[in-house]
Each structure stands twice: as structure tokens, then as C-alpha cells.
């Protein structure tokens, strides 16, 4: 699935997964007979993809910056630092 999304989304496959969740949510709304909600979510998904495409086309370096931010983020380290700051007054922000 990741390989398919990385081919479809030239920016980053995480954006593709967000779009897939939007489409699944629209399908769920449609199955619940909420056609207006499904159409609204589909429109939001189309605008999301269009804006993402234009952003990547206009600023190709944006992808490398975002990818570096995602790869450099360690949620366990962030949680550890936040919890240790609660114990040590000198580490508090």
C-alpha cells in the first residue's frame, strides 16, 4: 500500500493516507444515507489534493523539508523530555 501511495503522491505517502481516510469517511457517510455530508467530504478531499499538487509543483524543495521534519521527529523522545521536565524544575519551559 505504501508503494502504491508513494507513486501516486509525489510529495509524501502520509498525505495520500489522509486522502484515503477522507474517501473512506465519505463512503461511510454515503452508506448512512448522508449524501450531503459525503459530497462535502469528497469536495474537501478534491480541494486538499489540488492544493497539495499545486504546492508541490510550485515549491519542490518543500517536500525535502517536510520529509526531514517527519524523519527527525521522535515521539518517544518528545514524551520522555516532557515527562522529565515535570520532575526537574530546571527543565521546565
PDB file of N, CA, C and O in Angstrom:
ATOM      1  N   UNK A   1       0.825  -1.185   0.000  1.00  0.00           N
ATOM      2  CA  UNK A   1       0.000   0.000   0.000  1.00  0.00           C
ATOM      3  C   UNK A   1       0.874   1.256   0.000  1.00  0.00           C
ATOM      4  O   UNK A   1       0.562   2.237  -0.675  1.00  0.00           O
ATOM      5  N   UNK A   2       1.958   1.218   0.754  1.00  0.00           N
ATOM      6  CA  UNK A   2       2.839   2.376   0.825  1.00  0.00           C
ATOM      7  C   UNK A   2       3.461   2.649  -0.534  1.00  0.00           C
ATOM      8  O   UNK A   2       3.578   3.805  -0.940  1.00  0.00           O
ATOM      9  N   UNK A   3       3.865   1.591  -1.246  1.00  0.00           N
ATOM     10  CA  UNK A   3       4.469   1.784  -2.561  1.00  0.00           C
ATOM     11  C   UNK A   3       3.478   2.382  -3.545  1.00  0.00           C
ATOM     12  O   UNK A   3       3.848   3.230  -4.358  1.00  0.00           O
ATOM     13  N   UNK A   4       2.234   1.954  -3.483  1.00  0.00           N
ATOM     14  CA  UNK A   4       1.218   2.498  -4.384  1.00  0.00           C
ATOM     15  C   UNK A   4       0.982   3.969  -4.076  1.00  0.00           C
ATOM     16  O   UNK A   4       0.901   4.791  -4.989  1.00  0.00           O
ATOM     17  N   UNK A   5       0.873   4.305  -2.801  1.00  0.00           N
ATOM     18  CA  UNK A   5       0.620   5.692  -2.431  1.00  0.00           C
ATOM     19  C   UNK A   5       1.818   6.582  -2.724  1.00  0.00           C
ATOM     20  O   UNK A   5       1.647   7.743  -3.093  1.00  0.00           O
ATOM     21  N   UNK A   6       3.033   6.053  -2.566  1.00  0.00           N
ATOM     22  CA  UNK A   6       4.198   6.895  -2.856  1.00  0.00           C
ATOM     23  C   UNK A   6       4.324   7.162  -4.346  1.00  0.00           C
ATOM     24  O   UNK A   6       4.875   8.190  -4.740  1.00  0.00           O
ATOM     25  N   UNK A   7       3.826   6.258  -5.185  1.00  0.00           N
ATOM     26  CA  UNK A   7       3.810   6.526  -6.622  1.00  0.00           C
ATOM     27  C   UNK A   7       2.739   7.550  -6.966  1.00  0.00           C
ATOM     28  O   UNK A   7       2.949   8.401  -7.830  1.00  0.00           O
ATOM     29  N   UNK A   8       1.600   7.474  -6.299  1.00  0.00           N
ATOM     30  CA  UNK A   8       0.501   8.380  -6.605  1.00  0.00           C
ATOM     31  C   UNK A   8       0.755   9.768  -6.037  1.00  0.00           C
ATOM     32  O   UNK A   8       0.480  10.771  -6.695  1.00  0.00           O
ATOM     33  N   UNK A   9       1.276   9.830  -4.825  1.00  0.00           N
ATOM     34  CA  UNK A   9       1.558  11.102  -4.186  1.00  0.00           C
ATOM     35  C   UNK A   9       3.056  11.350  -4.244  1.00  0.00           C
ATOM     36  O   UNK A   9       3.827  10.731  -3.511  1.00  0.00           O
ATOM     37  N   UNK A  10       3.460  12.254  -5.114  1.00  0.00           N
ATOM     38  CA  UNK A  10       4.891  12.510  -5.285  1.00  0.00           C
ATOM     39  C   UNK A  10       5.474  13.274  -4.100  1.00  0.00           C
ATOM     40  O   UNK A  10       6.696  13.353  -3.968  1.00  0.00           O
ATOM     41  N   UNK A  11       4.642  13.831  -3.249  1.00  0.00           N
ATOM     42  CA  UNK A  11       5.132  14.603  -2.119  1.00  0.00           C
ATOM     43  C   UNK A  11       5.485  13.676  -0.958  1.00  0.00           C
ATOM     44  O   UNK A  11       6.652  13.590  -0.577  1.00  0.00           O
ATOM     45  N   UNK A  12       4.521  12.995  -0.403  1.00  0.00           N
ATOM     46  CA  UNK A  12       4.773  12.051   0.670  1.00  0.00           C
ATOM     47  C   UNK A  12       3.539  11.188   0.835  1.00  0.00           C
ATOM     48  O   UNK A  12       2.417  11.683   0.730  1.00  0.00           O
ATOM     49  N   UNK A  13       3.729   9.907   1.092  1.00  0.00           N
ATOM     50  CA  UNK A  13       2.593   8.996   1.145  1.00  0.00           C
ATOM     51  C   UNK A  13       1.682   9.238   2.341  1.00  0.00           C
ATOM     52  O   UNK A  13       0.532   8.799   2.321  1.00  0.00           O
ATOM     53  N   UNK A  14       2.154   9.922   3.382  1.00  0.00           N
ATOM     54  CA  UNK A  14       1.270  10.227   4.506  1.00  0.00           C
ATOM     55  C   UNK A  14       0.115  11.128   4.073  1.00  0.00           C
ATOM     56  O   UNK A  14      -0.996  11.014   4.590  1.00  0.00           O
ATOM     57  N   UNK A  15       0.382  12.017   3.128  1.00  0.00           N
ATOM     58  CA  UNK A  15      -0.703  12.850   2.599  1.00  0.00           C
ATOM     59  C   UNK A  15      -1.718  11.988   1.843  1.00  0.00           C
ATOM     60  O   UNK A  15      -2.916  12.271   1.860  1.00  0.00           O
ATOM     61  N   UNK A  16      -1.240  10.958   1.195  1.00  0.00           N
ATOM     62  CA  UNK A  16      -2.127  10.038   0.491  1.00  0.00           C
ATOM     63  C   UNK A  16      -3.007   9.252   1.447  1.00  0.00           C
ATOM     64  O   UNK A  16      -4.174   8.989   1.159  1.00  0.00           O
ATOM     65  N   UNK A  17      -2.443   8.884   2.575  1.00  0.00           N
ATOM     66  CA  UNK A  17      -3.228   8.140   3.561  1.00  0.00           C
ATOM     67  C   UNK A  17      -4.335   9.029   4.133  1.00  0.00           C
ATOM     68  O   UNK A  17      -5.447   8.561   4.374  1.00  0.00           O
ATOM     69  N   UNK A  18      -4.031  10.294   4.346  1.00  0.00           N
ATOM     70  CA  UNK A  18      -5.061  11.229   4.822  1.00  0.00           C
ATOM     71  C   UNK A  18      -6.192  11.324   3.801  1.00  0.00           C
ATOM     72  O   UNK A  18      -7.367  11.323   4.168  1.00  0.00           O
ATOM     73  N   UNK A  19      -5.832  11.407   2.515  1.00  0.00           N
ATOM     74  CA  UNK A  19      -6.847  11.472   1.465  1.00  0.00           C
ATOM     75  C   UNK A  19      -7.656  10.181   1.419  1.00  0.00           C
ATOM     76  O   UNK A  19      -8.868  10.218   1.203  1.00  0.00           O
ATOM     77  N   UNK A  20      -7.003   9.043   1.619  1.00  0.00           N
ATOM     78  CA  UNK A  20      -7.733   7.776   1.641  1.00  0.00           C
ATOM     79  C   UNK A  20      -8.725   7.721   2.801  1.00  0.00           C
ATOM     80  O   UNK A  20      -9.844   7.235   2.638  1.00  0.00           O
ATOM     81  N   UNK A  21      -8.322   8.212   3.958  1.00  0.00           N
ATOM     82  CA  UNK A  21      -9.236   8.248   5.091  1.00  0.00           C
ATOM     83  C   UNK A  21     -10.437   9.151   4.801  1.00  0.00           C
ATOM     84  O   UNK A  21     -11.564   8.851   5.195  1.00  0.00           O
ATOM     85  N   UNK A  22     -10.179  10.258   4.107  1.00  0.00           N
ATOM     86  CA  UNK A  22     -11.288  11.133   3.728  1.00  0.00           C
ATOM     87  C   UNK A  22     -12.261  10.406   2.808  1.00  0.00           C
ATOM     88  O   UNK A  22     -13.476  10.521   2.970  1.00  0.00           O
ATOM     89  N   UNK A  23     -11.731   9.661   1.847  1.00  0.00           N
ATOM     90  CA  UNK A  23     -12.597   8.925   0.925  1.00  0.00           C
ATOM     91  C   UNK A  23     -13.374   7.825   1.638  1.00  0.00           C
ATOM     92  O   UNK A  23     -14.550   7.604   1.352  1.00  0.00           O
ATOM     93  N   UNK A  24     -12.719   7.139   2.562  1.00  0.00           N
ATOM     94  CA  UNK A  24     -13.423   6.115   3.338  1.00  0.00           C
ATOM     95  C   UNK A  24     -14.506   6.730   4.207  1.00  0.00           C
ATOM     96  O   UNK A  24     -15.583   6.153   4.358  1.00  0.00           O
ATOM     97  N   UNK A  25     -14.234   7.887   4.777  1.00  0.00           N
ATOM     98  CA  UNK A  25     -15.239   8.578   5.588  1.00  0.00           C
ATOM     99  C   UNK A  25     -16.419   9.004   4.721  1.00  0.00           C
ATOM    100  O   UNK A  25     -17.571   8.909   5.145  1.00  0.00           O
ATOM    101  N   UNK A  26     -16.133   9.474   3.506  1.00  0.00           N
ATOM    102  CA  UNK A  26     -17.210   9.847   2.585  1.00  0.00           C
ATOM    103  C   UNK A  26     -18.047   8.625   2.210  1.00  0.00           C
ATOM    104  O   UNK A  26     -19.271   8.715   2.114  1.00  0.00           O
ATOM    105  N   UNK A  27     -17.393   7.486   1.998  1.00  0.00           N
ATOM    106  CA  UNK A  27     -18.130   6.260   1.680  1.00  0.00           C
ATOM    107  C   UNK A  27     -19.000   5.834   2.862  1.00  0.00           C
ATOM    108  O   UNK A  27     -20.131   5.384   2.678  1.00  0.00           O
ATOM    109  N   UNK A  28     -18.470   5.978   4.065  1.00  0.00           N
ATOM    110  CA  UNK A  28     -19.254   5.627   5.247  1.00  0.00           C
ATOM    111  C   UNK A  28     -20.468   6.548   5.388  1.00  0.00           C
ATOM    112  O   UNK A  28     -21.571   6.095   5.692  1.00  0.00           O
ATOM    113  N   UNK A  29     -20.249   7.851   5.162  1.00  0.00           N
ATOM    114  CA  UNK A  29     -21.379   8.780   5.218  1.00  0.00           C
ATOM    115  C   UNK A  29     -22.413   8.448   4.154  1.00  0.00           C
ATOM    116  O   UNK A  29     -23.614   8.530   4.410  1.00  0.00           O
ATOM    117  N   UNK A  30     -21.964   8.076   2.969  1.00  0.00           N
ATOM    118  CA  UNK A  30     -22.893   7.703   1.905  1.00  0.00           C
ATOM    119  C   UNK A  30     -23.683   6.459   2.244  1.00  0.00           C
ATOM    120  O   UNK A  30     -24.855   6.351   1.884  1.00  0.00           O
ATOM    121  N   UNK A  31     -23.060   5.516   2.932  1.00  0.00           N
ATOM    122  CA  UNK A  31     -23.772   4.299   3.319  1.00  0.00           C
ATOM    123  C   UNK A  31     -24.791   4.573   4.425  1.00  0.00           C
ATOM    124  O   UNK A  31     -25.729   3.799   4.615  1.00  0.00           O
ATOM    125  N   UNK A  32     -24.606   5.657   5.141  1.00  0.00           N
ATOM    126  CA  UNK A  32     -25.552   6.044   6.196  1.00  0.00           C
ATOM    127  C   UNK A  32     -26.633   6.978   5.669  1.00  0.00           C
ATOM    128  O   UNK A  32     -27.363   7.587   6.451  1.00  0.00           O
ATOM    129  N   UNK A  33     -26.739   7.094   4.359  1.00  0.00           N
ATOM    130  CA  UNK A  33     -27.731   7.933   3.682  1.00  0.00           C
ATOM    131  C   UNK A  33     -27.533   9.425   3.954  1.00  0.00           C
ATOM    132  O   UNK A  33     -28.483  10.205   3.882  1.00  0.00           O
ATOM    133  N   UNK A  34     -26.315   9.811   4.262  1.00  0.00           N
ATOM    134  CA  UNK A  34     -25.995  11.222   4.464  1.00  0.00           C
ATOM    135  C   UNK A  34     -25.254  11.702   3.215  1.00  0.00           C
ATOM    136  O   UNK A  34     -24.032  11.856   3.212  1.00  0.00           O
ATOM    137  N   UNK A  35     -26.026  11.928   2.169  1.00  0.00           N
ATOM    138  CA  UNK A  35     -25.447  12.273   0.870  1.00  0.00           C
ATOM    139  C   UNK A  35     -24.789  13.649   0.907  1.00  0.00           C
ATOM    140  O   UNK A  35     -23.718  13.836   0.330  1.00  0.00           O
ATOM    141  N   UNK A  36     -25.410  14.604   1.573  1.00  0.00           N
ATOM    142  CA  UNK A  36     -24.811  15.947   1.654  1.00  0.00           C
ATOM    143  C   UNK A  36     -23.456  15.901   2.352  1.00  0.00           C
ATOM    144  O   UNK A  36     -22.511  16.555   1.910  1.00  0.00           O
ATOM    145  N   UNK A  37     -23.354  15.152   3.417  1.00  0.00           N
ATOM    146  CA  UNK A  37     -22.087  15.021   4.130  1.00  0.00           C
ATOM    147  C   UNK A  37     -21.030  14.332   3.279  1.00  0.00           C
ATOM    148  O   UNK A  37     -19.865  14.730   3.286  1.00  0.00           O
ATOM    149  N   UNK A  38     -21.435  13.295   2.544  1.00  0.00           N
ATOM    150  CA  UNK A  38     -20.496  12.577   1.684  1.00  0.00           C
ATOM    151  C   UNK A  38     -19.981  13.476   0.564  1.00  0.00           C
ATOM    152  O   UNK A  38     -18.791  13.459   0.249  1.00  0.00           O
ATOM    153  N   UNK A  39     -20.864  14.253  -0.032  1.00  0.00           N
ATOM    154  CA  UNK A  39     -20.451  15.167  -1.101  1.00  0.00           C
ATOM    155  C   UNK A  39     -19.521  16.246  -0.542  1.00  0.00           C
ATOM    156  O   UNK A  39     -18.548  16.625  -1.193  1.00  0.00           O
ATOM    157  N   UNK A  40     -19.814  16.733   0.645  1.00  0.00           N
ATOM    158  CA  UNK A  40     -18.969  17.745   1.276  1.00  0.00           C
ATOM    159  C   UNK A  40     -17.563  17.196   1.526  1.00  0.00           C
ATOM    160  O   UNK A  40     -16.573  17.868   1.234  1.00  0.00           O
ATOM    161  N   UNK A  41     -17.474  15.990   2.059  1.00  0.00           N
ATOM    162  CA  UNK A  41     -16.169  15.387   2.335  1.00  0.00           C
ATOM    163  C   UNK A  41     -15.420  15.120   1.029  1.00  0.00           C
ATOM    164  O   UNK A  41     -14.204  15.303   0.970  1.00  0.00           O
ATOM    165  N   UNK A  42     -16.129  14.690  -0.017  1.00  0.00           N
ATOM    166  CA  UNK A  42     -15.481  14.482  -1.311  1.00  0.00           C
ATOM    167  C   UNK A  42     -14.936  15.790  -1.879  1.00  0.00           C
ATOM    168  O   UNK A  42     -13.843  15.814  -2.446  1.00  0.00           O
ATOM    169  N   UNK A  43     -15.691  16.873  -1.729  1.00  0.00           N
ATOM    170  CA  UNK A  43     -15.216  18.184  -2.191  1.00  0.00           C
ATOM    171  C   UNK A  43     -13.980  18.626  -1.407  1.00  0.00           C
ATOM    172  O   UNK A  43     -13.033  19.157  -1.987  1.00  0.00           O
ATOM    173  N   UNK A  44     -13.988  18.411  -0.107  1.00  0.00           N
ATOM    174  CA  UNK A  44     -12.827  18.751   0.718  1.00  0.00           C
ATOM    175  C   UNK A  44     -11.617  17.924   0.281  1.00  0.00           C
ATOM    176  O   UNK A  44     -10.503  18.445   0.222  1.00  0.00           O
ATOM    177  N   UNK A  45     -11.825  16.650  -0.022  1.00  0.00           N
ATOM    178  CA  UNK A  45     -10.742  15.781  -0.474  1.00  0.00           C
ATOM    179  C   UNK A  45     -10.178  16.265  -1.817  1.00  0.00           C
ATOM    180  O   UNK A  45      -8.963  16.259  -2.014  1.00  0.00           O
ATOM    181  N   UNK A  46     -11.042  16.677  -2.724  1.00  0.00           N
ATOM    182  CA  UNK A  46     -10.575  17.192  -4.014  1.00  0.00           C
ATOM    183  C   UNK A  46      -9.770  18.476  -3.843  1.00  0.00           C
ATOM    184  O   UNK A  46      -8.719  18.637  -4.463  1.00  0.00           O
ATOM    185  N   UNK A  47     -10.253  19.383  -3.014  1.00  0.00           N
ATOM    186  CA  UNK A  47      -9.526  20.629  -2.772  1.00  0.00           C
ATOM    187  C   UNK A  47      -8.190  20.337  -2.096  1.00  0.00           C
ATOM    188  O   UNK A  47      -7.175  20.942  -2.442  1.00  0.00           O
ATOM    189  N   UNK A  48      -8.184  19.432  -1.156  1.00  0.00           N
ATOM    190  CA  UNK A  48      -6.956  19.024  -0.463  1.00  0.00           C
ATOM    191  C   UNK A  48      -5.919  18.524  -1.465  1.00  0.00           C
ATOM    192  O   UNK A  48      -4.759  18.933  -1.426  1.00  0.00           O
ATOM    193  N   UNK A  49      -6.347  17.633  -2.366  1.00  0.00           N
ATOM    194  CA  UNK A  49      -5.415  17.091  -3.353  1.00  0.00           C
ATOM    195  C   UNK A  49      -4.946  18.153  -4.335  1.00  0.00           C
ATOM    196  O   UNK A  49      -3.777  18.165  -4.718  1.00  0.00           O
ATOM    197  N   UNK A  50      -5.834  19.036  -4.745  1.00  0.00           N
ATOM    198  CA  UNK A  50      -5.463  20.093  -5.676  1.00  0.00           C
ATOM    199  C   UNK A  50      -4.440  21.046  -5.055  1.00  0.00           C
ATOM    200  O   UNK A  50      -3.449  21.401  -5.693  1.00  0.00           O
ATOM    201  N   UNK A  51      -4.680  21.453  -3.821  1.00  0.00           N
ATOM    202  CA  UNK A  51      -3.757  22.361  -3.129  1.00  0.00           C
ATOM    203  C   UNK A  51      -2.407  21.680  -2.918  1.00  0.00           C
ATOM    204  O   UNK A  51      -1.365  22.310  -3.097  1.00  0.00           O
ATOM    205  N   UNK A  52      -2.415  20.415  -2.544  1.00  0.00           N
ATOM    206  CA  UNK A  52      -1.173  19.682  -2.350  1.00  0.00           C
ATOM    207  C   UNK A  52      -0.389  19.569  -3.657  1.00  0.00           C
ATOM    208  O   UNK A  52       0.832  19.726  -3.667  1.00  0.00           O
ATOM    209  N   UNK A  53      -1.084  19.300  -4.747  1.00  0.00           N
ATOM    210  CA  UNK A  53      -0.425  19.199  -6.049  1.00  0.00           C
ATOM    211  C   UNK A  53       0.196  20.528  -6.451  1.00  0.00           C
ATOM    212  O   UNK A  53       1.337  20.566  -6.910  1.00  0.00           O
ATOM    213  N   UNK A  54      -0.539  21.609  -6.283  1.00  0.00           N
ATOM    214  CA  UNK A  54      -0.021  22.928  -6.652  1.00  0.00           C
ATOM    215  C   UNK A  54       1.157  23.331  -5.757  1.00  0.00           C
ATOM    216  O   UNK A  54       2.117  23.936  -6.233  1.00  0.00           O
ATOM    217  N   UNK A  55       1.086  22.999  -4.472  1.00  0.00           N
ATOM    218  CA  UNK A  55       2.169  23.325  -3.549  1.00  0.00           C
ATOM    219  C   UNK A  55       3.446  22.581  -3.933  1.00  0.00           C
ATOM    220  O   UNK A  55       4.530  23.164  -3.929  1.00  0.00           O
ATOM    221  N   UNK A  56       3.320  21.311  -4.260  1.00  0.00           N
ATOM    222  CA  UNK A  56       4.493  20.525  -4.642  1.00  0.00           C
ATOM    223  C   UNK A  56       5.045  20.971  -5.990  1.00  0.00           C
ATOM    224  O   UNK A  56       6.255  20.926  -6.211  1.00  0.00           O
ATOM    225  N   UNK A  57       4.174  21.396  -6.885  1.00  0.00           N
ATOM    226  CA  UNK A  57       4.607  21.854  -8.201  1.00  0.00           C
ATOM    227  C   UNK A  57       5.326  23.199  -8.110  1.00  0.00           C
ATOM    228  O   UNK A  57       6.318  23.431  -8.802  1.00  0.00           O
ATOM    229  N   UNK A  58       4.821  24.070  -7.260  1.00  0.00           N
ATOM    230  CA  UNK A  58       5.383  25.415  -7.132  1.00  0.00           C
ATOM    231  C   UNK A  58       6.680  25.436  -6.329  1.00  0.00           C
ATOM    232  O   UNK A  58       7.595  26.193  -6.654  1.00  0.00           O
ATOM    233  N   UNK A  59       6.769  24.607  -5.277  1.00  0.00           N
ATOM    234  CA  UNK A  59       7.929  24.632  -4.380  1.00  0.00           C
ATOM    235  C   UNK A  59       8.443  23.206  -4.162  1.00  0.00           C
ATOM    236  O   UNK A  59       8.082  22.576  -3.168  1.00  0.00           O
ATOM    237  N   UNK A  60       9.285  22.679  -5.074  1.00  0.00           N
ATOM    238  CA  UNK A  60       9.746  21.293  -4.940  1.00  0.00           C
ATOM    239  C   UNK A  60      10.638  21.056  -3.716  1.00  0.00           C
ATOM    240  O   UNK A  60      10.745  19.922  -3.249  1.00  0.00           O
ATOM    241  N   UNK A  61      11.268  22.088  -3.197  1.00  0.00           N
ATOM    242  CA  UNK A  61      12.107  21.918  -2.022  1.00  0.00           C
ATOM    243  C   UNK A  61      11.278  21.724  -0.757  1.00  0.00           C
ATOM    244  O   UNK A  61      11.795  21.275   0.267  1.00  0.00           O
ATOM    245  N   UNK A  62      10.000  22.059  -0.828  1.00  0.00           N
ATOM    246  CA  UNK A  62       9.102  21.908   0.307  1.00  0.00           C
ATOM    247  C   UNK A  62       9.034  20.448   0.750  1.00  0.00           C
ATOM    248  O   UNK A  62       8.985  20.150   1.944  1.00  0.00           O
ATOM    249  N   UNK A  63       9.030  19.540  -0.238  1.00  0.00           N
ATOM    250  CA  UNK A  63       8.968  18.110   0.080  1.00  0.00           C
ATOM    251  C   UNK A  63      10.160  17.674   0.918  1.00  0.00           C
ATOM    252  O   UNK A  63       9.992  16.988   1.927  1.00  0.00           O
ATOM    253  N   UNK A  64      11.358  18.063   0.510  1.00  0.00           N
ATOM    254  CA  UNK A  64      12.546  17.622   1.251  1.00  0.00           C
ATOM    255  C   UNK A  64      12.561  18.189   2.663  1.00  0.00           C
ATOM    256  O   UNK A  64      13.015  17.525   3.595  1.00  0.00           O
ATOM    257  N   UNK A  65      12.066  19.418   2.829  1.00  0.00           N
ATOM    258  CA  UNK A  65      11.998  19.998   4.177  1.00  0.00           C
ATOM    259  C   UNK A  65      11.005  19.230   5.049  1.00  0.00           C
ATOM    260  O   UNK A  65      11.303  18.913   6.200  1.00  0.00           O
ATOM    261  N   UNK A  66       9.829  18.932   4.501  1.00  0.00           N
ATOM    262  CA  UNK A  66       8.807  18.211   5.271  1.00  0.00           C
ATOM    263  C   UNK A  66       9.250  16.783   5.576  1.00  0.00           C
ATOM    264  O   UNK A  66       8.998  16.266   6.665  1.00  0.00           O
ATOM    265  N   UNK A  67       9.911  16.151   4.611  1.00  0.00           N
ATOM    266  CA  UNK A  67      10.377  14.795   4.843  1.00  0.00           C
ATOM    267  C   UNK A  67      11.439  14.761   5.938  1.00  0.00           C
ATOM    268  O   UNK A  67      11.459  13.835   6.749  1.00  0.00           O
ATOM    269  N   UNK A  68      12.315  15.751   5.968  1.00  0.00           N
ATOM    270  CA  UNK A  68      13.335  15.816   7.016  1.00  0.00           C
ATOM    271  C   UNK A  68      12.688  16.038   8.378  1.00  0.00           C
ATOM    272  O   UNK A  68      13.148  15.483   9.376  1.00  0.00           O
ATOM    273  N   UNK A  69      11.625  16.844   8.434  1.00  0.00           N
ATOM    274  CA  UNK A  69      10.934  17.067   9.705  1.00  0.00           C
ATOM    275  C   UNK A  69      10.281  15.785  10.195  1.00  0.00           C
ATOM    276  O   UNK A  69      10.336  15.475  11.385  1.00  0.00           O
ATOM    277  N   UNK A  70       9.663  15.040   9.288  1.00  0.00           N
ATOM    278  CA  UNK A  70       8.978  13.809   9.676  1.00  0.00           C
ATOM    279  C   UNK A  70       9.986  12.757  10.125  1.00  0.00           C
ATOM    280  O   UNK A  70       9.761  12.074  11.124  1.00  0.00           O
ATOM    281  N   UNK A  71      11.095  12.619   9.400  1.00  0.00           N
ATOM    282  CA  UNK A  71      12.096  11.625   9.773  1.00  0.00           C
ATOM    283  C   UNK A  71      12.830  12.001  11.051  1.00  0.00           C
ATOM    284  O   UNK A  71      13.276  11.119  11.785  1.00  0.00           O
ATOM    285  N   UNK A  72      12.965  13.292  11.330  1.00  0.00           N
ATOM    286  CA  UNK A  72      13.683  13.726  12.513  1.00  0.00           C
ATOM    287  C   UNK A  72      12.849  13.735  13.771  1.00  0.00           C
ATOM    288  O   UNK A  72      13.398  13.921  14.858  1.00  0.00           O
ATOM    289  N   UNK A  73      11.534  13.541  13.673  1.00  0.00           N
ATOM    290  CA  UNK A  73      10.658  13.605  14.826  1.00  0.00           C
ATOM    291  C   UNK A  73      10.622  12.257  15.527  1.00  0.00           C
ATOM    292  O   UNK A  73      10.340  11.235  14.902  1.00  0.00           O
ATOM    293  N   UNK A  74      10.907  12.253  16.814  1.00  0.00           N
ATOM    294  CA  UNK A  74      10.870  11.049  17.624  1.00  0.00           C
ATOM    295  C   UNK A  74       9.855  11.266  18.744  1.00  0.00           C
ATOM    296  O   UNK A  74      10.152  11.963  19.715  1.00  0.00           O
ATOM    297  N   UNK A  75       8.649  10.675  18.625  1.00  0.00           N
ATOM    298  CA  UNK A  75       7.613  10.932  19.629  1.00  0.00           C
ATOM    299  C   UNK A  75       7.967  10.406  21.015  1.00  0.00           C
ATOM    300  O   UNK A  75       7.567  10.997  22.018  1.00  0.00           O
ATOM    301  N   UNK A  76       8.711   9.304  21.086  1.00  0.00           N
ATOM    302  CA  UNK A  76       9.084   8.760  22.395  1.00  0.00           C
ATOM    303  C   UNK A  76      10.039   9.723  23.105  1.00  0.00           C
ATOM    304  O   UNK A  76       9.897   9.966  24.303  1.00  0.00           O
ATOM    305  N   UNK A  77      10.997  10.262  22.379  1.00  0.00           N
ATOM    306  CA  UNK A  77      11.934  11.213  22.966  1.00  0.00           C
ATOM    307  C   UNK A  77      11.206  12.469  23.430  1.00  0.00           C
ATOM    308  O   UNK A  77      11.506  13.008  24.496  1.00  0.00           O
ATOM    309  N   UNK A  78      10.248  12.936  22.627  1.00  0.00           N
ATOM    310  CA  UNK A  78       9.479  14.130  22.989  1.00  0.00           C
ATOM    311  C   UNK A  78       8.678  13.883  24.268  1.00  0.00           C
ATOM    312  O   UNK A  78       8.669  14.727  25.164  1.00  0.00           O
ATOM    313  N   UNK A  79       8.008  12.733  24.359  1.00  0.00           N
ATOM    314  CA  UNK A  79       7.249  12.413  25.573  1.00  0.00           C
ATOM    315  C   UNK A  79       8.168  12.281  26.782  1.00  0.00           C
ATOM    316  O   UNK A  79       7.830  12.737  27.875  1.00  0.00           O
ATOM    317  N   UNK A  80       9.333  11.656  26.586  1.00  0.00           N
ATOM    318  CA  UNK A  80      10.282  11.482  27.682  1.00  0.00           C
ATOM    319  C   UNK A  80      10.768  12.832  28.201  1.00  0.00           C
ATOM    320  O   UNK A  80      10.860  13.041  29.410  1.00  0.00           O
ATOM    321  N   UNK A  81      11.081  13.752  27.277  1.00  0.00           N
ATOM    322  CA  UNK A  81      11.543  15.077  27.693  1.00  0.00           C
ATOM    323  C   UNK A  81      10.440  15.846  28.405  1.00  0.00           C
ATOM    324  O   UNK A  81      10.705  16.539  29.387  1.00  0.00           O
ATOM    325  N   UNK A  82       9.210  15.732  27.922  1.00  0.00           N
ATOM    326  CA  UNK A  82       8.096  16.430  28.571  1.00  0.00           C
ATOM    327  C   UNK A  82       7.842  15.899  29.977  1.00  0.00           C
ATOM    328  O   UNK A  82       7.592  16.677  30.898  1.00  0.00           O
ATOM    329  N   UNK A  83       7.905  14.585  30.148  1.00  0.00           N
ATOM    330  CA  UNK A  83       7.659  13.997  31.471  1.00  0.00           C
ATOM    331  C   UNK A  83       8.815  14.284  32.420  1.00  0.00           C
ATOM    332  O   UNK A  83       8.597  14.495  33.613  1.00  0.00           O
ATOM    333  N   UNK A  84      10.037  14.296  31.906  1.00  0.00           N
ATOM    334  CA  UNK A  84      11.165  14.569  32.791  1.00  0.00           C
ATOM    335  C   UNK A  84      11.195  16.040  33.198  1.00  0.00           C
ATOM    336  O   UNK A  84      11.735  16.377  34.251  1.00  0.00           O
ATOM    337  N   UNK A  85      10.624  16.914  32.379  1.00  0.00           N
ATOM    338  CA  UNK A  85      10.560  18.326  32.730  1.00  0.00           C
ATOM    339  C   UNK A  85       9.620  18.550  33.912  1.00  0.00           C
ATOM    340  O   UNK A  85       9.769  19.518  34.658  1.00  0.00           O
ATOM    341  N   UNK A  86       8.655  17.650  34.077  1.00  0.00           N
ATOM    342  CA  UNK A  86       7.744  17.768  35.218  1.00  0.00           C
ATOM    343  C   UNK A  86       8.459  17.497  36.537  1.00  0.00           C
ATOM    344  O   UNK A  86       8.084  18.049  37.572  1.00  0.00           O
ATOM    345  N   UNK A  87       9.483  16.655  36.506  1.00  0.00           N
ATOM    346  CA  UNK A  87      10.209  16.281  37.713  1.00  0.00           C
ATOM    347  C   UNK A  87      11.322  17.264  38.061  1.00  0.00           C
ATOM    348  O   UNK A  87      11.601  17.499  39.237  1.00  0.00           O
ATOM    349  N   UNK A  88      11.949  17.830  37.059  1.00  0.00           N
ATOM    350  CA  UNK A  88      13.108  18.686  37.271  1.00  0.00           C
ATOM    351  C   UNK A  88      12.723  20.151  36.993  1.00  0.00           C
ATOM    352  O   UNK A  88      12.415  20.489  35.850  1.00  0.00           O
ATOM    353  N   UNK A  89      12.735  21.017  38.002  1.00  0.00           N
ATOM    354  CA  UNK A  89      12.326  22.407  37.791  1.00  0.00           C
ATOM    355  C   UNK A  89      13.221  23.167  36.815  1.00  0.00           C
ATOM    356  O   UNK A  89      12.768  24.125  36.187  1.00  0.00           O
ATOM    357  N   UNK A  90      14.488  22.755  36.676  1.00  0.00           N
ATOM    358  CA  UNK A  90      15.376  23.488  35.755  1.00  0.00           C
ATOM    359  C   UNK A  90      15.062  23.209  34.295  1.00  0.00           C
ATOM    360  O   UNK A  90      15.468  23.980  33.426  1.00  0.00           O
ATOM    361  N   UNK A  91      14.344  22.120  34.001  1.00  0.00           N
ATOM    362  CA  UNK A  91      13.992  21.776  32.615  1.00  0.00           C
ATOM    363  C   UNK A  91      12.631  22.325  32.191  1.00  0.00           C
ATOM    364  O   UNK A  91      12.244  22.193  31.030  1.00  0.00           O
ATOM    365  N   UNK A  92      11.928  22.921  33.095  1.00  0.00           N
ATOM    366  CA  UNK A  92      10.586  23.429  32.761  1.00  0.00           C
ATOM    367  C   UNK A  92      10.688  24.630  31.836  1.00  0.00           C
ATOM    368  O   UNK A  92      11.614  25.435  31.930  1.00  0.00           O
ATOM    369  N   UNK A  93       9.721  24.728  30.947  1.00  0.00           N
ATOM    370  CA  UNK A  93       9.717  25.827  29.973  1.00  0.00           C
ATOM    371  C   UNK A  93       9.060  27.047  30.529  1.00  0.00           C
ATOM    372  O   UNK A  93       8.970  28.065  29.844  1.00  0.00           O
TER     373      UNK A  93
END
